[in-house]
Amino acid sequence: MAVPYPTQLPPAVHPQTVDIAGSAWPTYKLEAVAAGVVTCLILALITGSPQIAVLAAAAVAALRWIVALVTR
């Protein structure tokens, strides 16, 4: 069975990326990291507990990352 190869491929959809040290990072990953860092710093100042701050910041970053993957 012969399958013809398309002569024109549809344009690939590339997420917006930022070049960091020669690697292309999608912007949603950088947004997740930034949200995690900001959350960690704010909660560390408010609660005084680094454990709570780190766990909550990890949850915020993971949630942002997953939401971006699902909505893409």
C-alpha positions in Angstrom: 0.0 0.0 0.0 1.5 3.3 -1.0 0.9 6.4 1.0 1.7 9.8 -0.6 4.0 12.1 1.3 2.5 15.5 1.6 4.6 18.1 -0.3 3.7 20.9 2.1 3.5 20.3 5.9 1.4 22.5 8.0 3.4 25.0 10.0 4.4 23.7 13.4 3.1 25.4 16.4 5.9 26.3 18.7 5.3 27.7 22.2 7.0 31.0 22.9 10.4 30.3 24.3 13.2 32.2 26.0 16.9 31.3 25.2 18.8 30.6 28.5 22.4 29.4 28.1 21.7 28.0 24.6 18.5 26.1 25.7 15.0 27.1 24.6 12.8 27.3 27.7 9.0 27.6 27.2 7.7 30.7 29.0 5.3 28.7 31.1 8.2 27.0 32.8 9.8 30.3 33.7 6.5 31.6 34.9 6.2 28.5 37.2 9.7 29.0 38.6 9.0 32.7 39.2 5.7 32.0 40.9 7.4 29.4 43.1 10.2 31.7 44.2 7.9 34.6 44.9 5.5 32.4 46.9 8.4 30.9 48.8 9.8 34.3 49.8 6.5 35.8 50.8 5.4 32.8 52.9 8.9 32.6 54.5 8.5 36.2 55.6 4.9 35.7 56.8 5.0 32.4 58.5 8.7 32.2 59.5 8.6 28.5 58.6 10.8 27.5 55.7 9.2 24.0 55.5 5.7 25.5 54.9 7.1 28.0 52.5 8.9 25.5 50.4 6.1 23.0 50.2 3.5 25.7 49.3 5.9 27.2 46.7 6.4 23.8 45.1 2.6 23.3 45.0 2.1 26.6 43.3 4.9 26.0 40.8 3.6 22.5 39.9 0.0 23.8 39.6 1.1 26.6 37.2 3.1 24.1 35.1 0.2 21.6 34.9 -2.3 24.3 34.0 -0.1 25.5 31.2 0.4 22.0 29.8 -3.4 21.3 29.9 -4.4 24.5 28.3 -1.9 24.3 25.4 
